[in-house]
Amino acid sequence: MARKSAGAKKVRTSSREASDSQRNRMAAGLDPAAKAANLLQLKRAKGQVDGIERMIEDERYCADIIVQITAARASLQTVAKDLLNRHLKACHKAAMNNGGAAADEMYQELVELVSRMAK
């Protein structure tokens, strides 16, 4: 890949980079209580992952480690479900009401999100 000179604009070279503008979007009016609850749940998940790391370092029983991994995944899934629910109620609903290309894009986004969550 060619080097960029100082001040040169970034040239998009792949479809992955083309969606950067979509990745930089912000949530529309996220409820402060929901945000706090999600952050608390993520801190729990982080603590669980830290505990898993210690369990592996301490050579704990494999079945016990797997139980903790399952619990950490459930914590993350709780946040993902809440965010999907809020996304459907706000962003997706607005796009569907507007119709056209925006509705088509949001529909495709929803299909991809649900597919990723199901893995």
Residue pairs with C-beta under 8 A, 6 or more apart in sequence:
1 13
4 10
12 18
12 20
27 86
28 90
28 91
28 94
29 90
30 86
31 86
34 82
34 86
37 82
38 79
38 82
38 83
41 75
41 78
41 79
42 75
42 76
42 79
44 75
45 72
45 75
45 76
45 79
48 68
48 71
48 72
48 75
49 72
51 68
52 65
52 68
52 69
52 72
55 64
55 65
55 68
56 65
77 117
80 117
81 117
84 113
84 114
84 117
87 113
88 110
91 106
92 106
92 109
92 110
95 102
95 103
95 105
95 106
96 103
96 106
96 107
